[in-house]
Each structure stands twice: as C-alpha cells, then as structure tokens.
Amino acid sequence: MRFWTIWTIPAMTVQERLNRTGEWAVMEIAHRLPRRLAYWSLIDTGVRYMGSDEVVPEVTYMDVLQRAGDDIKKDRE
C-alpha cells in the first residue's frame, strides 16, 4: 500500500493508519538495504526458521516465509 493511500482512505481509524504507516516505513527501509546485507539477511532468516531435522532443498521459500510471519504475529500479541 502506498503512503498517500493509507492517509486518504476515510474508513480507517487513526490507530490503523499509524500501524499501516509503520509497516510501510519498514518495507521501504528493507527495500533500500544494500544487496549484500539483504542477501545475508535472507540466508539468516532461512536458517532461523528451518528445523534441525529438515532437508534444505525440501523446505520451500513459502514455508520459511509463513514461519517468519507467524513469529512476527506472535511478537505483536
């Protein structure tokens, strides 16, 4: 979602606007990371969310992404 869209949708509460603005800011910062840092961050995240009994080629990117997203949700609660 774009910054301007977040602040022009009339049905949103101020709290929702602030939450979405925070997420937008984090995504913008992540997009501007140097490629080398982004690469190693991806590797580190993949390792963090793989079980010790899993075989690397058999774990899909979507599995790692889902686990990381679940972990973020858990931190917010």
C-alpha positions in Angstrom: 0.0 0.0 0.0 1.2 3.5 -0.7 1.7 6.1 1.9 -0.8 8.5 0.3 -3.4 5.8 0.1 -3.0 5.0 3.8 -3.9 8.5 4.8 -6.7 9.2 2.3 -8.9 6.1 2.9 -11.7 7.6 5.0 -12.9 4.4 6.8 -9.6 3.8 8.7 -9.1 4.7 12.3 -6.0 6.8 13.3 -4.5 3.7 15.0 -4.9 1.7 11.9 -3.3 4.5 9.8 -0.4 4.6 12.2 0.1 0.8 12.1 0.0 0.7 8.3 2.4 3.7 8.1 4.8 1.9 10.4 4.6 -1.2 8.2 5.1 0.9 5.1 8.2 2.5 6.6 9.7 -0.8 7.4 9.1 -2.1 3.9 10.6 1.0 2.4 13.7 0.6 4.5 14.0 -3.1 3.7 13.8 -2.4 0.0 16.7 0.1 0.2 19.0 -2.3 2.1 22.3 -2.8 0.3 22.1 -6.0 -1.8 24.8 -7.7 0.2 23.0 -7.1 3.5 19.7 -8.2 2.1 21.3 -11.4 0.8 22.7 -12.3 4.2 19.5 -11.4 5.9 17.6 -13.8 3.7 20.1 -16.6 4.4 20.0 -15.9 8.2 16.2 -15.9 8.2 16.0 -19.1 6.2 18.3 -20.8 8.7 16.4 -19.4 11.7 13.1 -20.8 10.6 14.2 -24.3 9.4 14.1 -27.2 11.8 17.3 -29.2 12.5 15.6 -32.3 11.0 14.6 -30.7 7.7 16.4 -31.1 4.4 17.4 -27.8 2.9 16.1 -28.4 -0.7 12.8 -29.7 0.5 11.9 -26.6 2.5 10.2 -24.1 0.3 10.6 -20.3 0.4 6.9 -20.1 1.2 7.3 -22.3 4.3 10.1 -20.1 5.6 8.0 -17.0 4.9 5.0 -18.4 6.7 7.1 -19.3 9.8 8.7 -15.9 9.9 5.3 -14.2 9.5 3.8 -16.3 12.3 6.8 -15.3 14.5 6.2 -11.6 13.9 2.5 -12.0 14.7 3.4 -13.8 17.9 5.7 -10.9 18.9 2.9 -8.4 18.4 0.5 -10.3 20.7 
